[in-house]
Structure formats: C-alpha cells, structure tokens
Amino acid sequence: MSGLNKLDTLLLAENCGLDIPDSYVISQKAQLTDIQRTSNKSYISKSVYEPHFIYQKNGAFSMFTKEIKHLEEIPDAFFPSLIQEKIEKEYELRVFYINGEFYTMAIFSQEDKETELDFRKQDLEKSSKMVPYKLPSYVEKNLTNMLNLMKLNCCSLDIIKSSTDNRYYFLEINPTGEFGMTSIPCNYELFKKIALTLIEMDKHENV
C-alpha cells in the first residue's frame, strides 16, 4: 500500500481509539480566522501529501511543518492546505512496525528551537537526542487494530507525546517503512529482523 491519504488515515486512527490533533483542510483566510477565533489553540500547516525532497549538489530542500503566526501575511485564498492543532510536545516518537512488533524511538527535538516543530530541520552536526522507548500497551493495541484494518504488516508511524495532557497523538504513517533512523540510534538491529522476516515469508510462499 502506498500513497496513503493522510485525512483518511487520521479518521481511521480516531475511530480506532487513538488521539489525533484537531485537523482541517481549508483554502480561505476567512476559514482560518474563524478557526482561531473560536479556539485558544495554536495551529500549524503541513503537507497534505507526503513531503517531497529536492536534491542538489550542494544540499537538499524539503517541506517542513510551519506554525501559523502572521495572518496578515496570508492571502485571502490559497491552495487547499492541511491545518492542525499545534501539540506542545514532551517528545516525539518514531515507531517502526513489523508483523505485530513495535520498535519505538523517542526524539527530544523540542530541546532545540530549530527542531521543536519538525525534527527534520536539525543540524546534522548537532542532532537531537534519540533513545529507545516503550509505548503504553493501550496505544500499541489501538495501533495494531488500525494497521490490521489497513492490511499493513510493515510501516513507520509518527506520534507526539503531549507535555500538557500526557496523551499520545497519532500524526501519520509512512507505508514504505523507513527503519534505519530508528534502528541505528536504538540498536534494534532491524536490518537483521527484516531479513529474517523476509526469509520466513519466502519459505511459506514456496511451500
């Protein structure tokens, strides 16, 4: 499964008992003004689809999460955009899932002003602290229910642990299952686990 619809995934996550940020797709400044008028929350803007990377010889460019601050700089109409409640985080979690097992890494990106909204903006020479982490059993149960419904046996997930209400907020899924950035800092040896899983799957297919 590829090219997941983020909005469908958020709705499914909520139906499976996971917490999600308040989310809207809007294209008018008046809509954004109404949202902020009826709420005391802060909001961010992010890509509705998967972020794109543009590589050049002297570096790379990517799409990042951005906090909405200056309404006067926003045009009256714009391309439909995903607007979400800004979750004040204790830390963010990158989770790799394979065949019913969760391998989770906590990223303390909020400790740096540059990465507090999006850890991908980190300076490669001064990366955020990353450590192994164990999700609560109820979160793993709800995630398992969702992934079973989606028929996914391997993927990566992004979650935020809130510093204000201690909830775990599901953000999105990467169905292609990037695992290197989780495996190496946490010594999970996911390369070996994936290889053994593929070998076992191949055995069953050839029986």
Accessible surface in RSA format (square Angstrom, percent):
REM  Atomic radii and reference values for relative SASA: ProtOr
REM  Chains: A
REM  Algorithm: Lee & Richards
REM  Probe-radius: 1.40
REM  Slices: 20
REM RES _ NUM      All-atoms   Total-Side   Main-Chain    Non-polar    All polar
REM                ABS   REL    ABS   REL    ABS   REL    ABS   REL    ABS   REL
RES MET A   1   129.23  66.9  62.23  41.2  67.01 159.5  73.99  62.9  55.24  73.2
RES SER A   2    90.20  76.2  67.86  90.6  22.34  51.5  31.05  66.1  59.15  82.9
RES GLY A   3    41.56  51.2   0.00   N/A  41.56  51.2  11.48  31.5  30.08  67.4
RES LEU A   4    19.75  11.0  15.54  11.1   4.21  10.6  18.09  12.7   1.65   4.5
RES ASN A   5    78.83  54.4  65.73  63.5  13.10  31.5  22.22  53.5  56.62  54.7
RES LYS A   6    14.37   7.0  10.40   6.4   3.97   9.4   9.15   8.2   5.21   5.6
RES LEU A   7    64.90  36.1  58.56  41.9   6.34  15.9  59.62  41.9   5.27  14.2
RES ASP A   8    92.97  65.1  87.80  87.4   5.17  12.2  27.28  64.2  65.69  65.5
RES THR A   9     7.86   5.6   6.14   6.2   1.72   4.1   4.72   6.3   3.14   4.8
RES LEU A  10     7.32   4.1   7.32   5.2   0.00   0.0   7.32   5.1   0.00   0.0
RES LEU A  11   103.91  57.9 101.56  72.7   2.34   5.9 103.47  72.7   0.44   1.2
RES LEU A  12    44.98  25.0  43.29  31.0   1.69   4.3  44.69  31.4   0.29   0.8
RES ALA A  13     0.00   0.0   0.00   0.0   0.00   0.0   0.00   0.0   0.00   0.0
RES GLU A  14    93.81  53.9  82.50  62.4  11.31  26.9  23.32  45.1  70.48  57.5
RES ASN A  15   111.11  76.6  73.33  70.9  37.78  91.0  24.74  59.5  86.37  83.5
RES CYS A  16    18.75  14.2   5.40   6.0  13.36  31.4   9.06  22.9   9.70  10.5
RES GLY A  17    53.72  66.3   0.00   N/A  53.72  66.3  31.88  87.5  21.85  48.9
RES LEU A  18    12.12   6.8   5.15   3.7   6.97  17.5   7.27   5.1   4.85  13.0
RES ASP A  19    50.65  35.5  45.84  45.6   4.81  11.4   4.01   9.4  46.64  46.5
RES ILE A  20    31.88  18.1  18.28  13.6  13.60  32.8  18.28  13.2  13.60  36.9
RES PRO A  21     1.64   1.2   1.12   1.0   0.52   1.9   1.14   0.9   0.50   3.1
RES ASP A  22    53.46  37.4  47.06  46.8   6.40  15.1  11.15  26.2  42.31  42.2
RES SER A  23    39.50  33.4  10.62  14.2  28.89  66.5  10.81  23.0  28.70  40.2
RES TYR A  24    80.77  37.7  73.50  41.8   7.27  18.9  53.90  40.5  26.86  33.1
RES VAL A  25    65.49  43.1  37.16  33.6  28.33  68.3  37.16  32.3  28.33  76.8
RES ILE A  26    11.15   6.3   7.98   5.9   3.16   7.6  11.15   8.0   0.00   0.0
RES SER A  27    32.10  27.1  31.60  42.2   0.49   1.1   8.18  17.4  23.91  33.5
RES GLN A  28    77.97  43.6  77.97  57.0   0.00   0.0  22.72  48.4  55.25  41.9
RES LYS A  29    49.36  24.1  49.36  30.3   0.00   0.0  26.86  24.2  22.49  24.0
RES ALA A  30    67.94  62.5  58.80  90.7   9.13  20.8  64.80  91.3   3.13   8.3
RES GLN A  31    74.85  41.9  71.53  52.3   3.32   7.9  26.89  57.2  47.96  36.4
RES LEU A  32     2.22   1.2   2.22   1.6   0.00   0.0   2.22   1.6   0.00   0.0
RES THR A  33    41.14  29.3  40.40  41.0   0.74   1.8  33.82  45.4   7.32  11.1
RES ASP A  34    70.24  49.2  69.35  69.0   0.89   2.1  23.87  56.2  46.37  46.2
RES ILE A  35    20.71  11.8  16.85  12.6   3.86   9.3  20.36  14.7   0.35   1.0
RES GLN A  36    47.06  26.3  36.18  26.4  10.89  25.9  16.00  34.1  31.06  23.6
RES ARG A  37   165.50  69.5 129.90  66.2  35.59  84.7  71.00  97.0  94.50  57.3
RES THR A  38   118.53  84.3  79.59  80.7  38.94  92.8  74.11  99.5  44.42  67.1
RES SER A  39    33.16  28.0  13.76  18.4  19.40  44.7  23.10  49.2  10.06  14.1
RES ASN A  40   155.08 106.9 113.49 109.7  41.59 100.1  47.78 115.0 107.30 103.7
RES LYS A  41    85.19  41.6  68.58  42.1  16.62  39.6  50.37  45.3  34.82  37.1
RES SER A  42    51.92  43.9  42.38  56.6   9.54  22.0  10.40  22.2  41.52  58.2
RES TYR A  43     1.71   0.8   1.65   0.9   0.06   0.2   0.00   0.0   1.71   2.1
RES ILE A  44    12.24   7.0  12.24   9.1   0.00   0.0  12.24   8.8   0.00   0.0
RES SER A  45    32.96  27.8  31.13  41.6   1.82   4.2  13.53  28.8  19.42  27.2
RES LYS A  46    30.94  15.1  21.27  13.1   9.67  23.0  16.59  14.9  14.35  15.3
RES SER A  47    24.44  20.7   7.95  10.6  16.49  38.0  13.47  28.7  10.98  15.4
RES VAL A  48    55.18  36.3  48.52  43.9   6.66  16.1  48.52  42.2   6.66  18.1
RES TYR A  49   118.94  55.5 117.29  66.7   1.65   4.3  86.80  65.2  32.14  39.6
RES GLU A  50    45.82  26.3  45.34  34.3   0.48   1.1  32.00  61.9  13.82  11.3
RES PRO A  51    31.16  22.7  19.65  17.9  11.51  41.8  19.65  16.2  11.51  71.5
RES HIS A  52   116.39  63.6 112.06  77.9   4.33  11.1  74.44  76.7  41.94  48.8
RES PHE A  53    98.78  49.4  73.87  45.8  24.90  64.8  73.87  44.8  24.90  71.3
RES ILE A  54   106.15  60.4 103.53  77.1   2.62   6.3 106.15  76.4   0.00   0.0
RES TYR A  55   163.80  76.5 135.85  77.3  27.95  72.7 105.30  79.1  58.49  72.1
RES GLN A  56   103.53  57.9  81.34  59.4  22.18  52.8  28.37  60.4  75.16  57.0
RES LYS A  57   221.58 108.1 176.80 108.5  44.78 106.6 129.13 116.2  92.45  98.5
RES ASN A  58   135.27  93.3  94.93  91.7  40.34  97.1  46.79 112.6  88.48  85.5
RES GLY A  59    37.49  46.2   0.00   N/A  37.49  46.2  34.78  95.4   2.71   6.1
RES ALA A  60    58.61  53.9  25.74  39.7  32.87  74.8  25.88  36.5  32.73  86.7
RES PHE A  61   118.54  59.3 114.36  70.8   4.18  10.9 118.08  71.6   0.46   1.3
RES SER A  62    30.93  26.1   6.96   9.3  23.97  55.2  10.69  22.8  20.23  28.3
RES MET A  63    81.11  42.0  74.71  49.4   6.40  15.2  74.57  63.4   6.54   8.7
RES PHE A  64    79.72  39.9  56.18  34.8  23.54  61.3  58.23  35.3  21.49  61.5
RES THR A  65    21.04  15.0  17.01  17.2   4.03   9.6   6.86   9.2  14.17  21.4
RES LYS A  66   139.79  68.2 139.67  85.7   0.12   0.3  87.01  78.3  52.78  56.2
RES GLU A  67    31.96  18.3  24.02  18.2   7.94  18.9   3.01   5.8  28.94  23.6
RES ILE A  68    23.62  13.4  10.78   8.0  12.84  30.9  15.35  11.1   8.27  22.4
RES LYS A  69   140.15  68.4 104.91  64.4  35.24  83.9  57.05  51.3  83.10  88.5
RES HIS A  70    98.31  53.7  92.26  64.1   6.05  15.5  60.06  61.9  38.25  44.5
RES LEU A  71    46.61  26.0  44.85  32.1   1.76   4.4  44.85  31.5   1.76   4.7
RES GLU A  72   130.76  75.1  99.96  75.6  30.81  73.4  64.87 125.5  65.90  53.8
RES GLU A  73   130.39  74.9  97.24  73.6  33.16  79.0  41.68  80.6  88.71  72.4
RES ILE A  74    39.85  22.7  34.95  26.0   4.90  11.8  36.27  26.1   3.58   9.7
RES PRO A  75    81.52  59.4  68.92  62.8  12.60  45.8  81.23  67.1   0.29   1.8
RES ASP A  76   107.62  75.4 101.27 100.8   6.35  15.0  34.67  81.6  72.95  72.8
RES ALA A  77    61.28  56.3  45.94  70.9  15.35  34.9  46.23  65.1  15.05  39.9
RES PHE A  78    48.93  24.5  29.99  18.6  18.94  49.3  42.32  25.7   6.61  18.9
RES PHE A  79   174.12  87.1 160.04  99.1  14.09  36.7 165.21 100.2   8.91  25.5
RES PRO A  80    66.89  48.8  62.28  56.8   4.62  16.8  62.28  51.4   4.62  28.7
RES SER A  81    27.88  23.6  25.34  33.8   2.54   5.9   9.59  20.4  18.30  25.6
RES LEU A  82     1.35   0.8   1.35   1.0   0.00   0.0   1.35   1.0   0.00   0.0
RES ILE A  83     5.01   2.9   5.01   3.7   0.00   0.0   5.01   3.6   0.00   0.0
RES GLN A  84     3.39   1.9   3.39   2.5   0.00   0.0   0.36   0.8   3.03   2.3
RES GLU A  85    28.04  16.1  25.14  19.0   2.90   6.9   0.63   1.2  27.41  22.4
RES LYS A  86    45.14  22.0  33.06  20.3  12.08  28.8  11.04   9.9  34.10  36.3
RES ILE A  87    18.05  10.3   6.30   4.7  11.75  28.3   7.83   5.6  10.21  27.7
RES GLU A  88    82.29  47.2  79.30  60.0   2.98   7.1  33.63  65.0  48.66  39.7
RES LYS A  89    21.17  10.3   9.06   5.6  12.11  28.8   6.97   6.3  14.21  15.1
RES GLU A  90    67.18  38.6  62.42  47.2   4.75  11.3  24.83  48.0  42.34  34.6
RES TYR A  91    19.21   9.0  19.21  10.9   0.00   0.0  10.63   8.0   8.58  10.6
RES GLU A  92    23.43  13.4  23.43  17.7   0.00   0.0   2.77   5.4  20.65  16.9
RES LEU A  93     3.12   1.7   0.00   0.0   3.12   7.8   0.63   0.4   2.49   6.7
RES ARG A  94    28.55  12.0  28.50  14.5   0.05   0.1   1.84   2.5  26.71  16.2
RES VAL A  95     0.00   0.0   0.00   0.0   0.00   0.0   0.00   0.0   0.00   0.0
RES PHE A  96     0.03   0.0   0.03   0.0   0.00   0.0   0.03   0.0   0.00   0.0
RES TYR A  97     7.80   3.6   7.80   4.4   0.00   0.0   0.00   0.0   7.80   9.6
RES ILE A  98    14.80   8.4  13.76  10.2   1.04   2.5  13.76   9.9   1.04   2.8
RES ASN A  99    80.57  55.6  53.45  51.6  27.13  65.3  30.27  72.9  50.30  48.6
RES GLY A 100    41.74  51.5   0.00   N/A  41.74  51.5  20.71  56.8  21.04  47.1
RES GLU A 101   100.53  57.7  99.63  75.4   0.90   2.1  23.91  46.3  76.62  62.6
RES PHE A 102    27.52  13.8   4.22   2.6  23.30  60.6   4.22   2.6  23.30  66.7
RES TYR A 103    36.61  17.1  35.47  20.2   1.14   3.0  20.51  15.4  16.10  19.8
RES THR A 104     2.52   1.8   1.57   1.6   0.96   2.3   0.35   0.5   2.17   3.3
RES MET A 105     0.00   0.0   0.00   0.0   0.00   0.0   0.00   0.0   0.00   0.0
RES ALA A 106     0.00   0.0   0.00   0.0   0.00   0.0   0.00   0.0   0.00   0.0
RES ILE A 107     1.16   0.7   1.16   0.9   0.00   0.0   1.16   0.8   0.00   0.0
RES PHE A 108    40.94  20.5  38.86  24.1   2.08   5.4  38.86  23.6   2.08   6.0
RES SER A 109     0.05   0.0   0.00   0.0   0.05   0.1   0.05   0.1   0.00   0.0
RES GLN A 110    53.37  29.8  37.02  27.1  16.35  38.9  25.82  55.0  27.55  20.9
RES GLU A 111   122.08  70.1  80.91  61.2  41.17  98.0  43.45  84.0  78.63  64.2
RES ASP A 112    35.89  25.1  31.65  31.5   4.24  10.0  19.88  46.8  16.01  16.0
RES LYS A 113   162.15  79.1 142.84  87.6  19.32  46.0  99.90  89.9  62.25  66.3
RES GLU A 114   110.73  63.6 103.23  78.1   7.50  17.9  41.82  80.9  68.91  56.3
RES THR A 115     3.05   2.2   3.05   3.1   0.00   0.0   3.05   4.1   0.00   0.0
RES GLU A 116    58.44  33.5  51.76  39.2   6.68  15.9   8.96  17.3  49.48  40.4
RES LEU A 117    53.16  29.6  35.52  25.4  17.64  44.4  36.32  25.5  16.84  45.3
RES ASP A 118     8.89   6.2   5.58   5.6   3.31   7.8   5.52  13.0   3.37   3.4
RES PHE A 119    21.55  10.8  21.52  13.3   0.03   0.1  21.52  13.0   0.03   0.1
RES ARG A 120    84.80  35.6  61.92  31.6  22.88  54.5  36.83  50.3  47.97  29.1
RES LYS A 121    85.02  41.5  65.39  40.1  19.63  46.7  26.81  24.1  58.21  62.0
RES GLN A 122    37.81  21.1  24.12  17.6  13.69  32.6   2.74   5.8  35.07  26.6
RES ASP A 123    81.05  56.8  67.52  67.2  13.53  32.0  28.63  67.4  52.42  52.3
RES LEU A 124   159.30  88.7 131.95  94.4  27.34  68.7 132.39  93.0  26.90  72.4
RES GLU A 125   167.97  96.4 129.45  97.9  38.52  91.7  53.01 102.5 114.95  93.9
RES LYS A 126   133.40  65.1 121.54  74.6  11.87  28.3  80.73  72.7  52.67  56.1
RES SER A 127    68.53  57.9  44.21  59.0  24.32  56.0  11.12  23.7  57.41  80.4
RES SER A 128    17.27  14.6   2.05   2.7  15.22  35.1   9.91  21.1   7.35  10.3
RES LYS A 129   115.41  56.3 101.34  62.2  14.08  33.5  63.13  56.8  52.29  55.7
RES MET A 130    37.98  19.7  20.33  13.5  17.66  42.0  12.20  10.4  25.78  34.2
RES VAL A 131    49.94  32.9  49.75  45.0   0.19   0.5  49.94  43.4   0.00   0.0
RES PRO A 132    76.41  55.7  60.97  55.6  15.44  56.1  61.28  50.6  15.13  94.0
RES TYR A 133    52.28  24.4  36.64  20.8  15.63  40.7  35.91  27.0  16.37  20.2
RES LYS A 134   153.61  74.9 135.27  83.0  18.34  43.7 102.31  92.1  51.30  54.6
RES LEU A 135     1.75   1.0   0.00   0.0   1.75   4.4   0.00   0.0   1.75   4.7
RES PRO A 136    36.83  26.8  25.06  22.8  11.77  42.8  36.83  30.4   0.00   0.0
RES SER A 137    92.11  77.8  81.01 108.1  11.10  25.6  48.82 104.0  43.29  60.6
RES TYR A 138   126.56  59.1 122.73  69.8   3.83  10.0 105.98  79.6  20.58  25.4
RES VAL A 139     3.23   2.1   3.19   2.9   0.04   0.1   3.23   2.8   0.00   0.0
RES GLU A 140    29.02  16.7  28.87  21.8   0.15   0.4   6.49  12.5  22.53  18.4
RES LYS A 141   140.10  68.3 132.92  81.6   7.18  17.1  82.17  74.0  57.93  61.7
RES ASN A 142    27.00  18.6  27.00  26.1   0.00   0.0   0.00   0.0  27.00  26.1
RES LEU A 143     0.00   0.0   0.00   0.0   0.00   0.0   0.00   0.0   0.00   0.0
RES THR A 144    39.04  27.8  39.04  39.6   0.00   0.0  31.73  42.6   7.31  11.1
RES ASN A 145    65.60  45.2  62.48  60.4   3.12   7.5  14.68  35.3  50.92  49.2
RES MET A 146     0.00   0.0   0.00   0.0   0.00   0.0   0.00   0.0   0.00   0.0
RES LEU A 147     0.00   0.0   0.00   0.0   0.00   0.0   0.00   0.0   0.00   0.0
RES ASN A 148    91.01  62.8  75.21  72.7  15.80  38.0  26.80  64.5  64.21  62.1
RES LEU A 149   115.72  64.4  93.24  66.7  22.48  56.5  96.15  67.5  19.57  52.7
RES MET A 150    17.06   8.8  11.10   7.3   5.96  14.2  16.68  14.2   0.37   0.5
RES LYS A 151   181.54  88.6 148.16  90.9  33.38  79.5 114.09 102.7  67.45  71.8
RES LEU A 152    14.95   8.3   8.58   6.1   6.37  16.0  10.02   7.0   4.92  13.2
RES ASN A 153    75.91  52.3  72.88  70.4   3.03   7.3  23.06  55.5  52.84  51.1
RES CYS A 154    40.03  30.3  35.67  39.8   4.36  10.2  16.99  43.0  23.04  24.8
RES CYS A 155     0.00   0.0   0.00   0.0   0.00   0.0   0.00   0.0   0.00   0.0
RES SER A 156     1.38   1.2   0.92   1.2   0.46   1.1   1.07   2.3   0.31   0.4
RES LEU A 157     0.92   0.5   0.00   0.0   0.92   2.3   0.90   0.6   0.02   0.1
RES ASP A 158    36.70  25.7  36.70  36.5   0.00   0.0  11.10  26.1  25.60  25.5
RES ILE A 159     2.59   1.5   1.70   1.3   0.90   2.2   1.70   1.2   0.90   2.4
RES ILE A 160    20.88  11.9  20.88  15.6   0.00   0.0  20.88  15.0   0.00   0.0
RES LYS A 161    22.62  11.0  22.62  13.9   0.00   0.0   3.29   3.0  19.34  20.6
RES SER A 162     1.01   0.9   1.01   1.4   0.00   0.0   0.00   0.0   1.01   1.4
RES SER A 163    63.11  53.3  32.64  43.6  30.47  70.2  24.16  51.4  38.95  54.6
RES THR A 164   105.55  75.1  67.66  68.6  37.88  90.3  59.27  79.6  46.28  70.0
RES ASP A 165    62.99  44.1  40.96  40.8  22.03  52.1  32.96  77.6  30.03  30.0
RES ASN A 166    98.78  68.1  89.94  86.9   8.84  21.3  20.82  50.1  77.95  75.3
RES ARG A 167   123.35  51.8 121.90  62.1   1.46   3.5  18.25  24.9 105.11  63.7
RES TYR A 168    22.94  10.7  18.29  10.4   4.65  12.1   7.31   5.5  15.63  19.3
RES TYR A 169    17.69   8.3  17.69  10.1   0.00   0.0   6.56   4.9  11.13  13.7
RES PHE A 170     1.50   0.8   0.73   0.5   0.77   2.0   0.92   0.6   0.58   1.7
RES LEU A 171    28.62  15.9  25.00  17.9   3.61   9.1  25.00  17.6   3.61   9.7
RES GLU A 172    25.47  14.6  24.36  18.4   1.11   2.7   6.10  11.8  19.37  15.8
RES ILE A 173     5.13   2.9   0.26   0.2   4.87  11.7   0.71   0.5   4.42  12.0
RES ASN A 174    47.42  32.7  45.55  44.0   1.87   4.5  16.76  40.3  30.66  29.6
RES PRO A 175    18.91  13.8   5.40   4.9  13.51  49.1   5.59   4.6  13.31  82.7
RES THR A 176   110.99  78.9  77.35  78.4  33.64  80.2  72.41  97.3  38.57  58.3
RES GLY A 177     3.57   4.4   0.00   N/A   3.57   4.4   0.00   0.0   3.57   8.0
RES GLU A 178    80.26  46.1  74.07  56.0   6.19  14.7  31.88  61.7  48.38  39.5
RES PHE A 179    50.17  25.1  49.75  30.8   0.42   1.1  49.75  30.2   0.42   1.2
RES GLY A 180    14.76  18.2   0.00   N/A  14.76  18.2  12.75  35.0   2.01   4.5
RES MET A 181    50.07  25.9  38.39  25.4  11.67  27.8  35.64  30.3  14.42  19.1
RES THR A 182     0.03   0.0   0.03   0.0   0.00   0.0   0.00   0.0   0.03   0.0
RES SER A 183     2.89   2.4   2.23   3.0   0.65   1.5   0.00   0.0   2.89   4.0
RES ILE A 184   121.92  69.4 109.01  81.2  12.91  31.1 114.68  82.6   7.24  19.6
RES PRO A 185    54.55  39.8  24.80  22.6  29.75 108.1  36.05  29.8  18.50 115.0
RES CYS A 186     9.32   7.1   0.00   0.0   9.32  21.9   0.89   2.3   8.43   9.1
RES ASN A 187   127.53  87.9 104.63 101.1  22.91  55.2  29.93  72.0  97.60  94.3
RES TYR A 188    40.49  18.9  35.53  20.2   4.96  12.9  32.97  24.8   7.52   9.3
RES GLU A 189   110.05  63.2 102.33  77.4   7.72  18.4  35.81  69.3  74.24  60.6
RES LEU A 190     0.00   0.0   0.00   0.0   0.00   0.0   0.00   0.0   0.00   0.0
RES PHE A 191   111.22  55.6 103.54  64.1   7.69  20.0 105.10  63.7   6.13  17.5
RES LYS A 192   129.54  63.2 122.42  75.1   7.12  17.0  73.80  66.4  55.74  59.4
RES LYS A 193    76.87  37.5  73.12  44.9   3.74   8.9  27.10  24.4  49.77  53.0
RES ILE A 194    28.62  16.3  28.62  21.3   0.00   0.0  28.62  20.6   0.00   0.0
RES ALA A 195    46.34  42.6  41.46  64.0   4.89  11.1  45.77  64.5   0.58   1.5
RES LEU A 196    99.58  55.5  94.96  67.9   4.62  11.6  95.30  66.9   4.28  11.5
RES THR A 197    29.25  20.8  23.52  23.8   5.73  13.7  12.18  16.4  17.07  25.8
RES LEU A 198   105.67  58.9 101.03  72.3   4.64  11.7 101.39  71.2   4.28  11.5
RES ILE A 199    92.56  52.7  88.74  66.1   3.82   9.2  92.29  66.5   0.28   0.7
RES GLU A 200    81.73  46.9  81.71  61.8   0.01   0.0  36.03  69.7  45.70  37.3
RES MET A 201    73.91  38.3  71.09  47.1   2.81   6.7  68.28  58.1   5.63   7.5
RES ASP A 202    76.13  53.3  74.02  73.7   2.10   5.0  18.27  43.0  57.86  57.7
RES LYS A 203   121.33  59.2 113.71  69.8   7.62  18.1  70.75  63.7  50.58  53.9
RES HIS A 204   124.45  68.0 108.43  75.4  16.02  41.0  78.38  80.8  46.07  53.6
RES GLU A 205   134.84  77.4 100.07  75.7  34.77  82.8  44.86  86.8  89.98  73.5
RES ASN A 206   113.52  78.3  77.86  75.2  35.66  85.9  31.83  76.6  81.69  79.0
RES VAL A 207   155.47 102.3  95.04  86.0  60.43 145.6 121.86 105.9  33.61  91.2
END  Absolute sums over single chains surface
CHAIN  1 A    12321.8      10033.6       2288.3       6843.3       5478.6
END  Absolute sums over all chains
TOTAL         12321.8      10033.6       2288.3       6843.3       5478.6
